[in-house]
Amino acid sequence: MTAVVTVEGLSKTFGRVAAVDRVSFELRENRVYGLLGRNGAGKTTLMQLLTGQQFRTAGEIRVFGEDPVENESVLARMCFIKESQRYPDQFQVRHVLASAALLYPNWDAHFAASLVADFALPPKRPVKKLSRGMLSALGVIVGLAARAPVTLFDEPYLGLDAVARQLFYDRLLADVAEHPRTVVLSTHLIDEVADLLEHVILIDHGRVLLDQEADALRGEAALVTGPAGAVDVLTAGHQVLHTERLGAVTRTTVRGSFDADTLADARARGVAIDPATLQQLVVRLTTHSIPGPREEATR
Amino acid sequence: MNRALQVVRIQTLTAQNGLVWPWIIMAGAFVINVALFSVIGDEIPGGPKTGALMSIFIVAIVSSTVLVYQVLPFLLGFGVTRRTFVASSAVLWTAWALASGVGLYLCALVERATDGWWIDLTFFDLPFLTRDNPILQILEYAATLTAMVFLGFALGTVLLRWGASGFWIITLGATLVLGAIAVVITWQHWWDNIFGFFADQPVSVLLTVWPTAVAALAGGVTYLVLRRVSA
């Protein structure tokens, strides 16, 4: 599968803070990526850099083999739905959709209309007057109906209720199956989207912490639960990410997996070993890092 | 369709876009002037002359400033390049200025035909314009409007890039620089030469070539400032 986006040693600093710090990765054609990380990890800045809306301090970005900054032919093939998108004051929902129809070459008006009905969006409502959830729905509709070869969703679900979020995931999954494209989902609701993701990139303090296939990540960490002594014995030699104790019971999150013998041993000792969910893995990997000054990163 | 033209189309999607406001405000000023001078016009020798046509020029600046400030961040988010935005806005607003020039000239013709709206009022057909040459008179309106619009673009991009405080700091800086130049000119007794330089030029040049130069300069500043605006 060919890479549609290649990033090499990419940095973006604001004053002394490195929002994106020497990041390298690639996005391949027709895959669904999860861009995960805590608030302030640099996810939004990274996506702004990919779409030429921010300017890099150092490094290389190639989208379809070209630099995206001020590049019409590249930008027309990308769609970036962000929470902070601004709209002209007089614009109604239908004006936004008409604009998207003019700007995105693959725009599907029928699909857009069906999504507007699904999300019950009033076409003549001024964008200013939309509720938080409706505003998110508008972004979701644009992002889906644009069918851009590279589509980036930056926390598109803000204010959407569980039903509407499920609707978004369902429509996304169905449409990507029919019209394959590269999708990047930046989200905090990791468990909700875990099944959608084929590849995960975890960002922390502007750096890439993980860049792996989602399937491989499912065995990346394990929860070991049982009597404290037994758990300690079993997890010796593993990288311990987190330990919590509740009375006599200990639950330790460790990196890596266990072989069959160890699993049998664990059962004998009354210890349960379960694979950690993606969300548990992400939480444990990024908990140590308390957001704050990042002088060491800029030095 | 060319992408710049698509962006022009987007800028005209709403009926209430900035293009009509200069005309609406000017129409308001016109109605007030007609009403006012219907009441007191008889007392003015040679008939009333008003500078209220200025309203369309002032509102053109405001309108294009607001347009840049509101529409550019929206379009950048939708994958339009800064270059395309500048090109489309230049095309759209220059066309608007030309159409408005024709419109103002037609109003001037009506003013002539009706002896100043039946009250001897001079509103559109200002005496210093080249009134014996329709093309030149249209261009004099249009070029001046174009200069206003491009100044508005420059103001809007400064506001976008550096925010309100940056905007005022730049305004303060510009005031100080222009003030310093004025001091130097006064000190060196150059005012007569400068007024002479402009006074020696025909009105048609003063009102077409110079505004076009201002527009070009403001357009260049707009693009330079815009190149680093992020969405």
Interface residues (C-beta under 8 A of the other chain):
Chain A: Q48 T51 G52 Q53 Q54 F55 E70 N71 E72 L75 A76 M78 C79 F80 K82 Q85 R86 Y87 P88 D89 Q90 F91 Q92 H95 A98 S99 A100 L102 L103 Y104
Chain B: M1 R3 Q6 V7 R9 I10 L13 T14 Q16 N17 Q70 V71 P73 F74 L76 G77 F78 G79 V80 T81 R82 R83 T84 R227 R228 S230 A231
